[in-house]
């Protein structure tokens, strides 16, 4: 019997040796829910060691006010602008 296609447990865009950095809020913002909570690893699809590293870097970025720190800050805080690989056209 053939196995059906399964989704991989880990995200392919973050290899095992990828280091998250608190100075890159656009990348870290992907791991934060609307209310300001850090997304768990079963949802974000990163390994346990990467999840610990992401959580630590998010906390550092929050302390330096690079990321919002709670629900009240979600509506009023400026969100980091993701840099688009496509050039802007009018």
C-alpha positions in Angstrom: 0.0 0.0 0.0 1.4 3.4 -1.0 1.7 6.1 1.6 -0.2 9.3 0.9 1.8 12.6 0.8 2.4 13.8 4.3 3.3 17.3 5.4 6.8 17.5 6.8 7.0 18.1 10.6 9.5 21.0 10.1 9.5 24.1 7.9 11.8 23.8 4.9 12.6 27.5 4.8 14.3 27.4 8.2 17.2 24.8 8.1 18.5 23.3 11.3 21.5 25.6 11.5 19.4 28.8 10.9 19.8 31.3 13.7 17.0 33.7 14.5 18.1 37.2 15.4 16.3 39.8 17.6 17.4 42.5 15.2 15.1 41.1 12.5 11.6 41.8 13.7 10.0 41.0 10.4 11.1 37.3 10.7 10.2 37.1 14.4 6.8 38.7 13.8 5.7 35.5 11.9 6.0 33.6 15.2 3.6 35.9 17.1 -0.2 35.6 17.3 -2.5 38.5 17.1 -2.8 38.8 20.8 1.0 38.9 21.2 1.6 35.3 22.3 4.4 33.2 20.8 3.1 30.6 18.4 3.8 27.0 19.7 6.1 24.7 17.7 3.3 22.3 16.8 1.7 25.2 14.8 4.8 27.0 13.6 6.5 23.8 12.4 10.0 24.5 13.7 12.1 22.1 15.8 12.1 22.2 19.6 15.6 23.8 19.8 14.6 26.4 17.1 11.4 27.1 19.1 13.4 27.8 22.2 15.7 30.0 20.3 12.8 31.9 18.6 11.1 32.4 22.0 14.3 33.8 23.5 14.9 36.2 20.6 11.2 37.4 20.7 11.6 38.2 24.4 14.8 40.1 23.7 13.1 42.0 20.8 10.1 42.8 23.1 12.4 44.2 25.8 14.1 46.5 23.2 10.6 47.5 21.9 11.2 46.1 18.5 8.1 43.9 18.8 4.8 44.6 20.6 4.6 43.0 24.1 0.8 42.4 24.5 -2.7 42.7 23.4 -3.0 46.4 23.9 0.1 47.0 21.9 -1.2 45.0 19.0 -3.5 47.7 17.7 -1.3 50.7 18.4 2.2 49.4 17.8 3.8 49.9 14.4 4.3 46.6 12.6 7.6 45.9 10.8 7.3 46.3 7.1 8.1 43.0 5.3 10.5 43.6 2.4 9.0 42.4 -0.8 11.3 40.7 -3.4 9.2 42.3 -6.2 10.0 45.8 -7.2 7.2 48.4 -6.6 5.2 49.4 -9.6 2.6 52.1 -10.0 
